[in-house]
């Protein structure tokens, strides 16, 4: 039996620049004291989410196929935060998804962590309540630990090019200082380093803001060499705006420093990226195979994989149900928990 196809009109972009595809219906700051906590069962829905805080580590939570754990937290505005799953006793293949307070998807990650585990970094412009969903869609049941880290101001770990801080998501935000850093490139001023590799070709805006020193931003093709672009003027105080067009998927190094030896101090850094839109899957169909719901849709060549979501209401909230690299998927749970609404997103990394 086939159902009507309802296309959504909204587009939500992030570091992985998702596109909401189609919908089917039938019938800051780091805590002073870090905590080691346990998940609170049941936490298999938004309503029953376990509350965690900056600096918390959830220790050894069990996870089975098509089972989800939900967490609720306050994400501080004005800095980057990181969610990381990592091994406990028995390996499990995790996917982590972050939603805002209205249950709208912000970002997700499958395997950027250790082994089959996940790591997700995001930047929140304002303080907001968010929800994190951890689930597995393949492999055998196991357990995981989860850390929630809110970044703090420091140049520790990226005051030399060899220790450049990796930027793995966009938009990216960081607060730091060049005070106490050395000088390897550029002007005689102290400098700090970042490195990134665009997932696809795109344009970038690097914005340094500082009221402490006259700033300069430079892009290098490799560590301590191959200057590609630089800027010493900007729109925020004494900062610098560096516009980068047509960057490819190679690795780059970004240097923040002063324009002269006596120019150093605190600064903020923002990096925004503009990628090609991720295409929308077409003609999503729903029917049954062997009595179980089966979804089918047309291929999107540029997509790396697809995210299948479900809800008990057409208005949501929708939660992640599965990821697949195929252009079809069967819900082996039947219509679990009376869920009768499906949505599919294409994900381009």
C-alpha positions as CSV (number, residue, x, y, z in Angstrom):
1,X,0.0,0.0,0.0
2,X,1.4,3.4,-1.0
3,X,0.9,6.7,0.9
4,X,0.9,10.3,-0.2
5,X,4.2,12.1,-0.2
6,X,4.5,15.4,1.7
7,X,7.5,17.5,0.9
8,X,8.8,19.9,3.5
9,X,9.9,23.4,2.5
10,X,12.4,24.1,5.3
11,X,16.1,23.7,4.9
12,X,18.4,23.3,7.9
13,X,22.2,23.6,7.4
14,X,25.0,22.9,9.7
15,X,28.6,21.5,9.6
16,X,27.2,18.6,7.6
17,X,24.6,20.8,5.8
18,X,21.6,18.5,6.0
19,X,18.4,19.0,4.0
20,X,15.0,18.0,5.3
21,X,13.8,15.8,2.5
22,X,10.3,14.4,2.6
23,X,7.7,13.3,5.1
24,X,5.3,10.4,4.9
25,X,2.2,9.8,7.0
26,X,0.0,6.8,7.4
27,X,-3.0,6.5,9.6
28,X,29.9,29.0,29.1
29,X,31.4,27.7,30.7
30,X,33.0,24.5,32.0
31,X,31.8,23.5,35.4
32,X,34.3,24.0,38.2
33,X,33.6,20.4,39.4
34,X,33.4,17.7,36.7
35,X,31.0,14.9,37.6
36,X,30.9,11.2,36.8
37,X,27.2,10.3,36.5
38,X,25.0,7.4,35.2
39,X,22.2,7.6,32.8
40,X,18.8,7.7,34.4
41,X,16.4,5.0,33.1
42,X,14.0,5.3,31.4
43,X,15.6,8.0,29.1
44,X,14.3,6.7,25.8
45,X,12.4,9.9,24.8
46,X,12.7,13.7,24.8
47,X,10.3,13.8,27.8
48,X,12.4,11.4,29.9
49,X,15.9,12.7,29.0
50,X,18.7,12.4,31.6
51,X,19.9,15.9,32.6
52,X,23.6,16.5,32.2
53,X,25.8,19.6,32.6
54,X,29.1,21.0,31.2
55,X,32.0,18.8,32.4
56,X,29.9,15.7,33.0
57,X,30.8,12.2,31.9
58,X,28.1,9.6,31.6
59,X,29.7,6.3,32.5
60,X,28.9,3.0,30.9
61,X,25.4,3.4,29.5
62,X,23.9,0.3,27.7
63,X,22.7,0.5,24.2
64,X,20.9,-2.1,22.0
65,X,19.9,-2.1,18.3
66,X,17.2,0.6,17.5
67,X,17.3,1.7,21.1
68,X,18.0,5.4,22.0
69,X,19.2,7.2,25.1
70,X,18.3,10.9,25.4
71,X,20.0,13.7,27.4
72,X,19.0,17.2,28.1
73,X,21.5,20.0,28.8
74,X,22.0,23.7,28.7
75,X,24.5,24.6,26.0
76,X,26.2,27.9,26.8
77,X,26.3,30.6,24.2
78,X,29.4,32.2,22.8
79,X,31.6,29.2,22.7
80,X,32.1,25.7,21.2
81,X,30.9,22.6,23.0
82,X,31.8,18.9,22.3
83,X,29.9,15.7,22.8
84,X,32.0,12.5,22.6
85,X,31.1,8.9,23.1
86,X,33.9,6.5,23.9
87,X,34.4,2.8,24.9
88,X,33.5,1.4,28.3
89,X,33.5,-2.4,28.3
90,X,31.8,-3.8,25.2
91,X,32.1,-1.8,21.9
92,X,29.0,-0.5,20.3
93,X,28.5,1.5,17.1
94,X,27.0,4.9,18.2
95,X,25.4,7.8,16.4
96,X,24.8,11.0,18.2
97,X,22.3,13.7,17.2
98,X,21.8,17.1,18.8
99,X,18.4,18.9,18.8
100,X,17.4,22.4,20.0
101,X,14.7,23.1,22.5
102,X,12.0,22.8,19.8
103,X,13.3,19.3,18.9
104,X,14.7,20.6,15.6
105,X,17.9,18.8,14.4
106,X,21.0,20.9,14.8
107,X,23.8,18.4,13.9
108,X,24.8,14.7,14.0
109,X,27.8,12.5,13.8
110,X,28.3,8.8,13.1
111,X,32.0,7.9,13.5
112,X,34.3,10.9,14.1
113,X,35.3,9.4,17.5
114,X,37.5,6.5,18.5
115,X,36.7,3.3,16.5
116,X,32.9,3.1,16.0
117,X,32.2,5.9,18.4
118,X,31.1,9.5,17.7
119,X,32.3,13.0,18.4
120,X,30.2,16.2,17.7
121,X,31.2,19.8,18.1
122,X,28.8,22.7,17.8
123,X,28.8,26.5,18.4
124,X,25.8,28.1,20.0
125,X,25.4,31.8,19.7
126,X,23.1,32.1,22.7
127,X,22.4,30.0,25.8
128,X,19.9,27.3,24.9
129,X,18.4,24.1,26.1
130,X,19.3,21.2,23.8
131,X,18.7,17.4,23.6
132,X,21.2,14.8,22.6
133,X,20.2,11.4,21.3
134,X,22.5,8.4,21.3
135,X,21.5,5.4,19.3
136,X,22.9,2.5,17.2
137,X,21.5,1.1,13.9
138,X,23.9,-1.7,13.2
139,X,26.2,-4.1,15.0
140,X,25.7,-5.8,18.4
141,X,24.5,-4.4,21.7
142,X,27.2,-2.9,23.9
143,X,27.9,0.1,26.1
144,X,29.4,3.6,25.8
145,X,30.5,6.5,28.0
146,X,29.7,10.1,27.0
147,X,31.5,13.4,27.8
148,X,30.0,16.9,27.5
149,X,32.8,19.5,27.3
150,X,32.4,23.2,27.1
151,X,35.5,24.9,25.7
152,X,37.3,27.5,27.9
153,X,39.6,30.3,27.0
154,X,43.2,29.1,26.5
155,X,46.0,29.0,24.0
156,X,47.2,25.8,25.6
157,X,47.8,23.1,22.9
158,X,47.9,25.4,19.9
159,X,50.7,27.9,20.5
160,X,52.9,26.2,18.0
161,X,52.1,25.1,14.4
162,X,52.8,21.4,15.2
163,X,50.1,21.6,17.9
164,X,47.5,23.5,15.7
165,X,44.0,23.2,17.1
166,X,41.8,21.1,14.7
167,X,38.6,22.7,13.4
168,X,36.2,20.0,12.5
169,X,32.8,21.7,12.2
170,X,31.3,25.0,11.0
171,X,30.3,27.5,12.1
172,X,33.3,27.4,14.5
173,X,33.9,29.7,17.5
174,X,36.8,29.9,19.8
175,X,38.0,32.3,22.6
176,X,41.8,32.3,23.1
177,X,44.8,34.5,23.6
178,X,48.2,35.0,22.0
179,X,49.7,36.0,25.4
180,X,52.6,33.6,26.2
181,X,52.7,32.0,22.7
182,X,55.8,31.8,20.6
183,X,56.5,33.2,17.1
184,X,57.0,30.8,14.2
185,X,55.6,32.6,11.2
186,X,54.5,36.0,10.1
187,X,55.2,39.1,12.1
188,X,57.4,39.1,15.3
189,X,54.2,39.0,17.4
190,X,53.1,35.8,19.3
191,X,50.9,33.6,17.2
192,X,48.4,30.7,17.7
193,X,47.4,28.1,15.2
194,X,44.4,26.3,13.8
195,X,44.1,23.6,11.1
196,X,41.2,22.4,9.0
197,X,40.3,20.3,6.0
198,X,37.1,21.3,4.2
199,X,34.9,18.2,3.5
200,X,34.0,19.6,0.1
201,X,35.2,22.7,-1.9
202,X,33.7,25.9,-0.5
203,X,34.1,29.5,0.6
204,X,35.0,30.5,4.1
205,X,34.9,33.7,6.2
206,X,37.4,33.9,9.1
207,X,36.7,36.7,11.6
208,X,39.0,37.7,14.4
209,X,37.7,40.1,17.0
210,X,39.9,41.7,19.6
211,X,39.9,44.8,21.7
212,X,43.3,44.0,23.1
213,X,45.6,44.1,20.0
214,X,45.8,44.9,16.3
215,X,45.1,41.5,14.8
216,X,46.2,39.7,11.7
217,X,44.8,36.4,10.2
218,X,46.8,34.3,7.7
219,X,46.1,31.2,5.8
220,X,49.0,28.8,5.0
221,X,49.1,25.7,2.8
222,X,51.2,23.7,5.2
223,X,52.8,24.1,8.6
224,X,55.2,27.1,8.7
225,X,55.0,27.7,5.0
226,X,53.2,28.5,1.8
227,X,51.3,31.7,2.6
228,X,48.1,31.8,0.6
229,X,46.2,34.8,2.0
230,X,46.1,37.2,4.9
231,X,44.1,40.1,6.3
232,X,44.8,42.8,9.0
233,X,41.6,44.8,8.7
234,X,38.3,43.8,10.1
235,X,34.8,44.8,11.2
236,X,35.1,43.9,14.9
237,X,37.2,46.2,17.0
238,X,40.9,45.7,16.2
239,X,40.3,42.4,14.5
240,X,40.7,41.0,11.0
241,X,38.3,39.6,8.4
242,X,39.8,37.0,6.0
243,X,37.7,36.0,3.0
244,X,38.6,32.7,1.5
245,X,37.1,31.6,-1.8
246,X,37.2,28.2,-3.5
247,X,39.1,26.3,-0.9
248,X,39.5,22.6,-1.9
249,X,39.6,19.5,0.3
250,X,43.3,19.8,1.2
251,X,44.5,20.7,4.7
252,X,45.1,24.3,5.7
253,X,46.7,26.1,8.6
254,X,45.3,29.3,10.0
255,X,47.5,31.7,12.1
256,X,46.2,34.5,14.4
257,X,48.8,37.0,15.6
258,X,49.4,40.7,16.0
259,X,50.6,43.1,13.4
260,X,53.8,43.9,15.3
261,X,55.8,42.5,18.2
262,X,54.0,44.5,20.9
263,X,50.5,43.5,19.7
264,X,49.2,40.5,21.6
265,X,46.3,39.5,23.9
266,X,42.8,38.0,24.0
267,X,40.7,37.4,20.9
268,X,37.7,35.5,19.6
269,X,37.7,33.6,16.3
270,X,34.7,32.7,14.1
271,X,34.9,30.6,11.0
272,X,31.9,30.3,8.7
273,X,31.6,28.1,5.7
274,X,29.4,28.1,2.6
275,X,29.0,24.7,0.9
276,X,26.9,23.6,-2.0
277,X,23.4,22.7,-0.8
278,X,22.7,19.0,-0.1
279,X,20.1,17.8,-2.7
280,X,16.7,16.7,-1.6
281,X,15.7,13.0,-2.0
282,X,12.6,12.7,-4.3
283,X,9.4,10.6,-4.4
284,X,9.6,9.0,-1.0
285,X,7.2,6.0,-1.0
286,X,5.9,3.9,1.9
287,X,4.5,0.4,1.5
288,X,4.7,-2.9,3.3
289,X,7.0,-5.9,2.7
290,X,6.3,-9.0,4.7
291,X,4.0,-7.0,6.8
292,X,6.6,-4.4,7.8
293,X,6.9,-0.8,6.8
294,X,9.3,-0.3,3.8
295,X,10.5,3.2,2.6
296,X,11.9,3.8,-0.8
297,X,13.1,7.0,-2.5
298,X,15.1,8.2,-5.5
299,X,18.9,8.4,-5.2
300,X,20.7,11.7,-4.4
301,X,24.2,11.1,-6.0
302,X,25.9,13.7,-3.8
303,X,24.5,12.4,-0.5
304,X,26.9,10.4,1.8
305,X,24.0,8.8,3.6
306,X,20.4,9.3,4.7
307,X,18.8,9.8,8.1
308,X,15.4,8.2,8.8
309,X,13.3,9.8,11.5
310,X,10.0,9.0,13.0
311,X,7.3,10.6,15.2
312,X,3.9,9.8,16.7
313,X,2.6,13.1,15.3
314,X,2.8,14.8,12.0
315,X,3.9,17.9,13.9
316,X,6.7,16.0,15.7
317,X,8.9,15.9,17.6
318,X,10.8,13.7,15.2
319,X,13.6,11.5,16.5
320,X,16.3,9.6,14.6
321,X,15.4,6.0,13.9
322,X,18.2,4.8,11.5
323,X,21.0,5.8,9.1
324,X,21.5,4.1,5.8
325,X,23.7,4.5,2.7
326,X,20.9,2.9,0.6
327,X,17.9,4.6,-1.0
328,X,15.5,2.3,0.8
329,X,15.0,1.2,4.4
330,X,12.7,-1.3,6.2
331,X,11.5,-0.6,9.7
332,X,11.9,-4.0,11.4
333,X,10.3,-2.8,14.6
334,X,6.9,-2.5,12.8
335,X,5.4,0.7,13.9
336,X,7.1,0.8,17.2
337,X,5.3,2.8,19.9
338,X,2.5,3.6,17.4
339,X,4.8,5.8,15.4
340,X,3.1,6.4,12.1
341,X,5.1,9.3,10.6
342,X,8.4,9.1,8.8
343,X,10.9,11.7,7.5
344,X,14.1,11.3,5.5
345,X,17.0,13.6,5.2
346,X,20.0,13.5,2.9
347,X,23.3,14.1,4.6
348,X,26.3,15.5,2.7
349,X,29.6,15.7,4.5
